[in-house]
């Protein structure tokens, strides 16, 4: 969607067309904030130093159509700082070790039995 669209169609004398183009040329030459008298109202524009232009002429059907199109950005282009990736390295984890069991005596009847080598009788 466009922010603003203004279109005006009307019949002009050659002198009125020249005055309108002169006012536009003066505004372009001066730059900055310009006001254009467009008949029933005034249009204020901010005109930058650099513009894009397109000139189109069509001849056909017993008519000549002359279009002059000027384009510019509404806001100055901001320089975007280069994007840098910062990686935060996760601290390396030490492999978890199983807790060591302490050799504690187990109550009788519970726990593991230890077998001791038995001496052979001769």
KAMOCOR-V467839 format. One record per residue. RES is the residue in three letters. SS is DSSP state (H for helix, E for strand, C for the rest). OMEGA is omega in whole degrees, 0 to 359 (* if undefined). Layout:
{{RES & SS & OMEGA} {RES & SS & OMEGA}}
//
This chain:
{{UNK & C & 180} {UNK & C & 178} {UNK & C & 181} {UNK & C & 173} {UNK & C & 177} {UNK & C & 178} {UNK & C & 180} {UNK & C & 176} {UNK & C & 177} {UNK & C & 177} {UNK & C & 180} {UNK & C & 169} {UNK & C & 178} {UNK & H & 180} {UNK & H & 178} {UNK & H & 178} {UNK & H & 179} {UNK & H & 178} {UNK & H & 180} {UNK & H & 178} {UNK & H & 177} {UNK & H & 178} {UNK & H & 177} {UNK & H & 179} {UNK & H & 178} {UNK & H & 179} {UNK & H & 178} {UNK & H & 181} {UNK & H & 182} {UNK & H & 181} {UNK & C & 181} {UNK & E & 179} {UNK & E & 181} {UNK & E & 175} {UNK & E & 180} {UNK & E & 176} {UNK & E & 183} {UNK & C & 178} {UNK & C & 185} {UNK & C & 182} {UNK & C & 179} {UNK & E & 180} {UNK & E & 177} {UNK & E & 181} {UNK & E & 170} {UNK & E & 184} {UNK & E & 181} {UNK & C & 179} {UNK & C & 183} {UNK & C & 182} {UNK & C & 170} {UNK & E & 181} {UNK & E & 177} {UNK & E & 178} {UNK & E & 183} {UNK & E & 177} {UNK & E & 177} {UNK & E & 177} {UNK & E & 180} {UNK & E & 178} {UNK & C & 178} {UNK & C & 180} {UNK & E & 170} {UNK & E & 178} {UNK & E & 179} {UNK & E & 178} {UNK & E & 174} {UNK & E & 183} {UNK & E & 177} {UNK & E & 181} {UNK & E & 172} {UNK & C & 180} {UNK & C & 180} {UNK & C & 179} {UNK & C & 178} {UNK & C & 180} {UNK & C & 178} {UNK & C & 176} {UNK & C & 179} {UNK & C & 180} {UNK & C & 180} {UNK & C & 182} {UNK & C & 179} {UNK & C & 178} {UNK & C & 174} {UNK & C & 179} {UNK & C & 174} {UNK & C & 182} {UNK & C & 177} {UNK & C & 178} {UNK & C & 180} {UNK & C & 180} {UNK & C & 175} {UNK & C & 179} {UNK & C & 180} {UNK & C & 178} {UNK & C & 177} {UNK & C & 179} {UNK & C & 180} {UNK & C & 179} {UNK & C & 176} {UNK & C & 178} {UNK & C & 177} {UNK & C & 180} {UNK & C & 179} {UNK & C & 178} {UNK & C & 182} {UNK & C & 177} {UNK & C & 179} {UNK & C & 174} {UNK & C & 184} {UNK & C & 175} {UNK & C & 179} {UNK & C & 178} {UNK & C & 176} {UNK & C & 178} {UNK & C & 180} {UNK & C & 180} {UNK & C & 180} {UNK & C & 176} {UNK & C & 181} {UNK & C & *}}
//
